[in-house]
Amino acid sequence: MSKLTLEESRKLPEDQKTERYKELSPHDMFLWRISDPGNPRVISRRALTKEEEEKEAEVNRQFEQLLQEKFGDSGG
């Protein structure tokens, strides 16, 4: 299987783009996913359980503490 470049893949007929996607390098796959205007995705967030909310709050608190220790007061 030959490696396909992102530019080459953009020139392919629509019916071949999906089939040949796997020939792209991992980096080109990423670029394709974030730049493909014909492939919009809606990302929704389901409601968290109480336990998940508490865990997320703790992770956020730890992250904020790390930022504070690393960079100090940002004035915000």
Summary of the structure (lengths in Angstrom):
residues: 76
radius of gyration: 20.7
end to end distance: 52.7
largest distance: 54.2
contacts: 120
relative contact order: 0.09
helix: 62%
strand: 3%
